[in-house]
Amino acid sequence: MDFGFILASAAGEIFSPTTAAYALAALGLAVHFGYSGLLNFGQAGFMAVGAYGFAISTLSFGVPFFVGLLIAIIASSIFALLLGIPTLRLRADYLAIVTIAAAEIVRYIVTTNQLTPVTGSANGLAAFEGGFYAMNPFPEGSYFGMNNRDFFIRVVGWGLVAICCTLVWLLMRSPWGRVLKGIREDENAVRSLGKNVYAYKMQALIIGGILGALAGMVFTLPRGAVQPANYGTELTFFLYTCLLLGGLGTVLGPVVGAMIFWVVLSLTQGILYGLIESGAVTWLNTVQAGQLRYILVGVALMLLMIFRPQGVFGNKKELAFA
Amino acid sequence: MRLLGAISASILAILLVTAPASQAASPSPTPSPSNQTFQNNISGFLRDDTRAPLAGVTITAKSGDFTGTTKSAANGSWNIGVPQQGTYTVELDESTLPEGIKLADGQENPRDVTFSQTSNLSVIFAFGKGIVVQQQDFGQNLLNRLVAGLSFGLLLALASVGLSLIFGTTGLTNFAHGEMVTLGAVLVFAFNAIGLPFWLALILSVLGGGLFGYAQDRGLWRPLRRRGTGLVPMMIVSIGLALAVRYVIQFYFGGATQQLPFAQSPEIQLGPVSISPNNLWSLGISAVVIALIGIVLLKTRLGKATRAVADNPALAAASGIDVDAVIRLVWITGGMLASLGGILWAYYRPGVTFDMGSAILLLIFAGVTLGGLGTVFGALIGSVIVGIFVELTTVFGLAADLKYVGALFIMIVVLLFRPQGILGRRERVG
């Protein structure tokens, strides 16, 4: 077993574009759940709306990159509005069920054969990333062992993470953010101070949703393809695992949570595959080893929630629930 | 019925033995991948107008770059593994048909077929002179779908009633309920595979579901209730549990679609409705079980205690009801009902997969929410509405692969206008 290789590939996950996408989406969930107490179980839907909004506007309408980006952001805002109108007045578990249902509706719609010319159905869409890589300022060559494309997407992805983290941090220490935290703690108290709770919740839902849409784009760009199977309910649950790992009501928590999530997944995969190849483990095959990792994710999510709901960085006083 | 079952079981056995062999023998121009590499199948039986099987007929399925070819086995069965669900063009090579056998008039060939959520797709070709493929008229189709929808709705109701009872008594929105549904079907498959008789496998699986419910409550939910864990954290714990259990099942069961015994059943004509015997059994079983649950809840002391706990646990405890015992019983009943629902769902689709329960989890939620969270009879009505709605939307022109969307959409719309659901009470909405 080559420990050097296993460690290197696990370390590579720390700054991979997928980790950046998870960090962004989990940051959106932190705005929803950590700061506002909104139980959004449809973050995968927001990511899908962002990814498909960008891909379809690029492929079907041939718009330039930044227009596609704008369309993705607008589409996710509209999605948030549509979700928020019926549910934000209701109890938390209703919002959870409606958001998870809405995310599945999005996935069914982009999967259906009826819309194959637009969405590519189950095969998804590809070859929409040209406009993005055309902006690559880095000449060809090796950057820390990566080619210029890989390096560019990492710079953009993590740059975006940094910008969004700063914005969320500034927002949450502003008066607006304090109202939001107040809503999380006691909605009625905030309402009695004359604040429009509904409007604040809606704004939080939209901001977190836009972060999800950006995450969807960062997720698809390095792959050069968007496929509906990637946006199932499991994605949302993995994001919750990242968020809970790092800490709910924190800015850096989701980012570090996403890093830990992917490093641990990569490490367990490397070690399990190594053990299987060297013959030390015979009761597993490589397919089962992949499943074992997801069993671990599920168990980790349960244990985290039960024994350390505040995560690595979180403050127990800042939990969205008592 | 038993004879019919035995026949279809033997057909299944033959299919398992002969299908790969016939495929290996077929000299196809494109490499024909073995069925084991794919999780999705297009399959069917070829029988002529006297119901005699047609062997050695070449059938091709095409979609994009993918081409799969097979020959029908000695019993007329054929099966093509395909990489993903979608629309396929299925063509029967008429030159390979035996002498004197012709496709029926009006039988489309090649024809386009589309997967609808399940990983197995049956394609029927009709043969024989004088047999005309009936273009089903609208009313007939509507009636058939209505009965199928009722059957589907009632099996959904089995799972929803359990979910709703658990929600009513403990406040938990249990995202792991889908895995309890899967467990029932997987257990039947496992017990049957180790050679137990079918009826024993059924009983053991339902009991196994009850045991799983008990174990969940004993090992996880009761300690969490004692700790005073909030409802939202418990909901997230249930998601973790769902992920863990789903992949544990996949770990042992694998990713492929398996069939339970007697899963193949030709449709029979019952008055104006054509329905498969399996669907008919499913309809009857779920109706009887739900009626029993209703009687227990309304007429017995136990049922009264359960309703009291659902209404107000503290008050119920103060009036001498053992709340923990009631909740334990609710978990056991919920597990058994979900397990039974899962078995029926495996026949309805048909097929057993590791994620079959999570595939209908949202429909179960939709049924429960439509009827009103926490109300048992609401869950029943809501599920039947969802089941019928899912089946009827295809009659009114919605594509088969979008049929779940309608039900989920209706749920959201109902929440907009009547958030407490059909039978729910205002104060629960909060």
Chai-1 contact restraints between the chains, C-beta under 6 A:
chainA,res_idxA,chainB,res_idxB,connection_type,confidence,min_distance_angstrom,max_distance_angstrom,comment,restraint_id
A,P86,B,L415,contact,1.0,0.0,6.0,A-B,restraint_1
A,P86,B,L416,contact,1.0,0.0,6.0,A-B,restraint_2
A,L90,B,P419,contact,1.0,0.0,6.0,A-B,restraint_3
A,L90,B,V429,contact,1.0,0.0,6.0,A-B,restraint_4
A,R91,B,G430,contact,1.0,0.0,6.0,A-B,restraint_5
A,A92,B,V232,contact,1.0,0.0,6.0,A-B,restraint_6
A,D93,B,T173,contact,1.0,0.0,6.0,A-B,restraint_7
A,I97,B,F365,contact,1.0,0.0,6.0,A-B,restraint_8
A,I97,B,T369,contact,1.0,0.0,6.0,A-B,restraint_9
A,V98,B,I412,contact,1.0,0.0,6.0,A-B,restraint_10
A,A101,B,L362,contact,1.0,0.0,6.0,A-B,restraint_11
A,A101,B,L408,contact,1.0,0.0,6.0,A-B,restraint_12
A,E104,B,L362,contact,1.0,0.0,6.0,A-B,restraint_13
A,I105,B,V405,contact,1.0,0.0,6.0,A-B,restraint_14
A,I105,B,L408,contact,1.0,0.0,6.0,A-B,restraint_15
A,Y108,B,L402,contact,1.0,0.0,6.0,A-B,restraint_16
A,Y108,B,V405,contact,1.0,0.0,6.0,A-B,restraint_17
A,T112,B,A399,contact,1.0,0.0,6.0,A-B,restraint_18
A,T112,B,D401,contact,1.0,0.0,6.0,A-B,restraint_19
A,T112,B,L402,contact,1.0,0.0,6.0,A-B,restraint_20
A,N113,B,T87,contact,1.0,0.0,6.0,A-B,restraint_21
A,N113,B,T114,contact,1.0,0.0,6.0,A-B,restraint_22
A,Q114,B,A399,contact,1.0,0.0,6.0,A-B,restraint_23
A,A122,B,Q84,contact,1.0,0.0,6.0,A-B,restraint_24
A,A122,B,G86,contact,1.0,0.0,6.0,A-B,restraint_25
A,F237,B,I239,contact,1.0,0.0,6.0,A-B,restraint_26
A,F237,B,L243,contact,1.0,0.0,6.0,A-B,restraint_27
A,Q288,B,F251,contact,1.0,0.0,6.0,A-B,restraint_28
A,Q291,B,Y247,contact,1.0,0.0,6.0,A-B,restraint_29
A,Q291,B,Q250,contact,1.0,0.0,6.0,A-B,restraint_30
A,Q291,B,F251,contact,1.0,0.0,6.0,A-B,restraint_31
A,Y294,B,Y247,contact,1.0,0.0,6.0,A-B,restraint_32
A,I295,B,A244,contact,1.0,0.0,6.0,A-B,restraint_33
A,I295,B,Y247,contact,1.0,0.0,6.0,A-B,restraint_34
A,I295,B,V248,contact,1.0,0.0,6.0,A-B,restraint_35
A,G298,B,G240,contact,1.0,0.0,6.0,A-B,restraint_36
A,G298,B,L243,contact,1.0,0.0,6.0,A-B,restraint_37
A,G298,B,A244,contact,1.0,0.0,6.0,A-B,restraint_38
A,V299,B,A244,contact,1.0,0.0,6.0,A-B,restraint_39
A,L301,B,G240,contact,1.0,0.0,6.0,A-B,restraint_40
A,M302,B,V237,contact,1.0,0.0,6.0,A-B,restraint_41
A,M302,B,G240,contact,1.0,0.0,6.0,A-B,restraint_42
A,M302,B,L241,contact,1.0,0.0,6.0,A-B,restraint_43
A,M305,B,P233,contact,1.0,0.0,6.0,A-B,restraint_44
A,M305,B,I236,contact,1.0,0.0,6.0,A-B,restraint_45
A,M305,B,V237,contact,1.0,0.0,6.0,A-B,restraint_46
A,P309,B,P233,contact,1.0,0.0,6.0,A-B,restraint_47
A,F321,B,G230,contact,1.0,0.0,6.0,A-B,restraint_48
A,F321,B,V232,contact,1.0,0.0,6.0,A-B,restraint_49
A,F321,B,P233,contact,1.0,0.0,6.0,A-B,restraint_50
